[in-house]
Amino acid sequence: MIPRAAGLALSLILLGGCHTTENSATQRQAWAIVIHGGAGTIARDAPAETRQAYQASLRAALQLGADGLNKGESALDVVEQVLRQLEDDPLFNAGKGAVFTADGQHELDASIMVGNSQACGAVTGIRTVRHPITLARKVMEQSPYVFMMGDGAEAFADTTDVERVDPSYFDTEHRRRSLEEALQKQSRNDVPTSGDDALFSTVGAVALDQHGMLAAATSTGGMTAKRWGRIGDSSVIGAGTWADPRCAISCTGWGEQYIRHGVARDIAAIYEYTGVTLLQAAQTVIHQKLDPDDGGMIGVSAQGDIVMVFNTPGMFRGAANAGGRFQTAIWDVDE
Ligand code: ASP
């Protein structure tokens, strides 16, 4: 396994990565943060207001995280706070603005992980918790478990102080239209592609703080028109989210593919065992193991190296560090 991964990574170095952006930090950064708002993008000819709205939301979330890390807050607090803000933002498929299931409900998934301790918490099929990422953190900190589902997770939420909402709180008109379109496609037996709104706008954040802590968090409504209690990668530790003492990773894309390939953990394992950079490890998995248009990932290393790799036409994303970097982008080439 290891020589093959190393070989894949080497071939990518020779090929060069496409759809990849990185800060190859030559010196350790005191802190760094990367965020994503999902792989898959708005059309390049989308109205300027739409583009500006996404950029403004990404910048606001990135600023919140950068300010917190700059003040010395923990990576865990920061990734949770950033995701809470994105969960409240109806533009993104997480919390308010989450996609609808086939029967017109919302089933929210989230997970969070701390690199240094590898403590983690995850929830799936959440219907009444305003901030699923906070419930995932409570699973990690206030229960003996790491993963809770549906009614059980809601019952656990009853034992905590997380804010509850009526399920209709998560409704938005644009997601209802997407549901109608997705149901029509399903009735024609069209297979959804990652370019569809069906796979769109999951949110994630990874951070390195001034104390050396790494943390990762991911939150989503999943796929439009999902059925039968479908669970994607976003709540699956090792698939959509991972953190260890060397790196923190959050993924977005076609959840089934990310689970099949154990993407987040696979990237971390290649990074741990082969000596390649985090960027090279991510390129190996995203460009060589996954299929084109499956999705992307964000990562940060213990040195503060920022990595954003995707095989879709774009990925809503942003990155900031102690060295003064502060950038957001949507498509493959920064606009
Ligand atoms: N990975 C998410 C899921 O499959 C969707 C996404 O990232 O857009 O549920």
Residues whose N, C-alpha, C, O or C-beta is under 5 A from the ligand:
A	BS01	LIG	G38 L199 F200 S201 T202 T220 G222 M223 G232 D233 S234 C251 T252 G253 W254 G255 E256
